[in-house]
């Protein structure tokens, strides 16, 4: 691994992998742990070593390109102390502030650069990032509850419900275990129509791989029910098709 004032070749490889994940709409996982989706809290936790994410380039990629402002802001907060120590990283930080799609990230970059990366401004950036994360999670949790209530009340079409469900869980950066519990509660419920369950299976590839595997395992182990056998057969068929496609490549 070669390094140039904090920039490494490994970091560039990680950044290219992140870019591909965004292009293919796949979640970014904690390095070395494919079962854990990277969350904004992970990025703000400086006691958690994130391997390639300790390099400025991957952090700048997330801060500039991540679809959701909490992740982007957390990446900027993690990068800011590094930018204050190395002039070259400071240049990366400034470019990130210009290229980011999030106005909030841009304003926070301005905050710390105008104060010459002093500890107080960096602490303020972390405080803002934490507040945004908490508020965003609360907002999307409420929206998910309203979405489910509308489904049960019959005031939203099933396909619209599923579309909003995926949008809300993805935008809210929900943890893998929470996504798994939510989907399993719907797939195993006797009160949810089979047509809605099959809409989820139509979109199954949108779930992170760890979530898909956990759902398949839980459904196969579930107690027999009115709809369970149909869901099991569909999942078995999907797994078989995936294996065939993988073997063909």
Steps between C-alpha positions, in 0.01 A plus 500: 500500500657830391404828660523863397428733790208289622377380158550131421453265207278280716284803573455565129389137450248532784368825350451333160310218674276755671436669167395165349270433797324831439468421130346158568286626792667261744558598865850558631598255773741534790842387370551130569140455619262436212213446742516859631390796293718805558298762688562868576560402864787275388664791323465727804646235730874570497557204734384270217781437252361479146808383308481653152254762618775659708642631172383848389392397147223253603371745760495778241314267259228433759475867599462606137299217346293320765126540428417584862620806687557325839757264347664779301517729801643226724771428243589870484520511879736200509717653229527849651776429759715337230448798272624734769828312539606443137489777235440246220205346689378854566487547124297180463266628772452830317425328167254270678320806634468638148384173342264364767133474409399600855480871590526409869836332443619802303406739782678284758813486285490879485462511879815304580715650224407855597610420856822335377396154625515598866367233743193703589381521138563128449301423817218718366502305174471172691217642712309606189556161339369319810191720511425441131537122546258489795242725332518307173449162668201632693347646185532179300380283789181706522458485123535119503231470766268724302570296187409174675189654656386616156543147367297346782233768460480435127583862409814416302542261207723198569756587231522857629545369854791278396662779299482739795621230739822452305553872455452569872718216629779586257485874562480446875818286504324239711720233653494151347332342803220755494438449127493125553246527784275734302493282190458175692209644694329572167592173327392286796186696589163339438348847463707602198371389160719263291510755216682746726746233611580411141560869422771492765651192340496674161727761656701253706833589336471853636564368850864474610635146468515443879133598528399269213681202654352566844147527356535177302630314805221630726222420251628146449501447879162664564198311626265384221236755414242588238743683271835368623530210257447725199763744624742213566457358152554841342816560704636156413438571133674839529802343671520232230480760225776701667725196516437420134584854394815497711610168350436634148749781564 
